[in-house]
Amino acid sequence: MAGFKFRLQKLLDLRVQKEEESKIDFKKSQDVKVQIEERLSSMRDSYHKYASARISGTIIEQKITHNYLNALNVYIDEANKDLKKQEIIVEQKRNVLVKKQGERKTVEVLRDKQKIEFKKNENLKEQKVNDELALYSFIRNIERG
C-alpha cells in the first residue's frame, strides 16, 4: 500500500511560505508602531517635565524653555500623525495576514479531506482482502471436512 500523496502539496507549501512572510511584515509594522508610541510617550513626558519647570528661572531660561516646548509640540503633533499612519499600515498588514491564513487553511482542509478519503479507501481495500482471505479459509475448511 502506497502512502498518501497530496497533489497540491506545492501549493500548500507556497501558501504557508506566503503566510510566514506576511507574519514577518505584520510584526515589523507592529514594531514600528511601538517605537513611535515610545517616542511619543518620551516627548510627552519631556513636555510635562519642562512645562512644570517653566515658571522658575531667568527670562532667557524661560524663553529657551518656551521655544523647546513649542518645538516639542510640533514633534508631538508629527509623531501623532506618524502613529495614525502606522496604525493604518498595521491594520492593512493584519488584513493581509488574515487573508493569507484563510488561503492556507482552505488548502489544508482540502488536504485533510483527501487524506480522510484516502484512509477510508485503504481501509476498504484492506477489509476486502481480509474478507477474501476469510472466505478462502472457510471454503478450504468446508472442502476438508
C-alpha positions in Angstrom: 0.0 0.0 0.0 1.3 3.4 -1.0 1.3 6.3 1.4 -1.0 9.3 1.0 0.4 11.9 -1.5 -1.4 15.3 -1.7 -1.4 16.6 -5.3 -1.5 20.2 -4.2 1.4 20.0 -1.6 3.5 22.5 -3.6 0.6 25.0 -3.5 0.2 24.4 0.3 3.9 24.9 0.8 3.7 28.1 -1.2 0.8 29.4 0.8 2.5 28.5 4.1 5.6 30.5 2.9 3.4 33.5 1.9 1.7 33.4 5.3 5.1 33.4 7.1 6.2 36.3 5.0 3.0 38.1 5.9 3.5 37.4 9.6 7.0 38.9 9.4 5.7 42.0 7.7 2.9 42.4 10.2 5.4 42.0 13.1 7.7 44.6 11.6 4.8 47.1 11.2 3.8 46.5 14.8 7.4 47.1 16.0 7.5 50.4 14.1 4.2 51.4 15.8 5.6 50.5 19.2 8.7 52.6 18.5 6.5 55.6 17.5 4.4 55.1 20.7 7.6 55.0 22.8 9.0 58.1 21.1 5.7 59.9 21.6 5.5 59.0 25.3 9.0 60.2 25.8 8.3 63.5 24.2 5.1 63.9 26.2 7.0 63.2 29.4 9.6 65.7 28.5 7.0 68.3 27.7 5.3 67.9 31.0 8.6 68.0 32.9 9.7 71.2 31.2 6.2 72.8 31.3 6.1 72.5 35.1 9.6 73.9 35.4 8.9 76.8 33.1 7.8 79.1 35.9 11.3 79.4 37.5 14.5 80.7 36.0 15.7 83.8 34.3 13.8 85.4 31.4 16.4 83.8 29.0 15.9 80.4 30.5 12.1 80.8 30.3 12.5 81.9 26.6 14.6 78.8 25.8 12.2 76.6 27.7 9.3 78.2 25.8 11.0 77.6 22.4 11.8 74.0 23.4 8.2 73.4 24.4 7.0 74.8 21.1 9.4 72.5 19.2 8.2 69.6 21.3 4.6 70.4 20.5 5.5 70.3 16.8 7.3 67.0 17.2 4.4 65.5 19.2 1.9 66.5 16.5 4.2 64.9 13.8 4.5 61.8 16.0 0.7 61.6 16.4 0.3 61.8 12.6 3.0 59.1 12.2 1.3 56.9 14.7 -2.1 57.2 12.9 -0.5 56.3 9.6 1.3 53.4 11.2 -1.9 52.2 12.8 -3.5 52.1 9.3 -0.5 50.2 8.0 -0.7 47.7 10.8 -4.3 47.1 10.1 -3.6 46.6 6.4 -0.9 44.1 7.3 -3.3 42.3 9.7 -5.9 42.0 6.9 -3.3 40.6 4.5 -2.2 38.1 7.2 -5.8 37.0 7.9 -6.3 36.6 4.1 -3.1 34.5 3.8 -4.1 32.3 6.7 -7.5 31.7 5.1 -5.9 30.7 1.8 -3.6 28.3 3.7 -6.4 26.8 5.7 -8.5 26.3 2.6 -5.8 24.1 1.1 -5.2 22.3 4.4 -8.9 21.5 4.7 -8.8 20.1 1.2 -5.7 18.0 2.1 -7.3 16.8 5.3 -10.5 15.7 3.4 -8.4 13.9 0.8 -6.4 12.2 3.5 -9.5 11.0 5.3 -10.9 9.7 1.9 -7.6 8.0 1.2 -7.6 6.3 4.6 -11.2 5.3 4.1 -10.4 3.7 0.7 -7.3 2.0 2.2 -9.4 0.6 5.0 -12.0 -0.7 2.5 -9.3 -2.3 0.4 -7.8 -4.0 3.5 -11.3 -5.1 4.6 -11.9 -6.7 1.1 -8.6 -8.5 1.3 -9.4 -9.8 4.8 -12.9 -10.8 3.7 -11.5 -12.8 0.7 -8.9 -14.5 3.0 -11.6 -15.4 5.4 -13.8 -16.7 2.6 -10.9 -18.8 1.1 -10.2 -20.2 4.6 -13.9 -21.0 5.1 -14.1 -22.8 1.7 -10.9 -24.8 2.5 -12.3 -25.9 5.8 -15.6 -27.0 4.1 -13.7 -28.9 1.5 -11.6 -30.7 4.1 -14.4 -31.5 6.3 
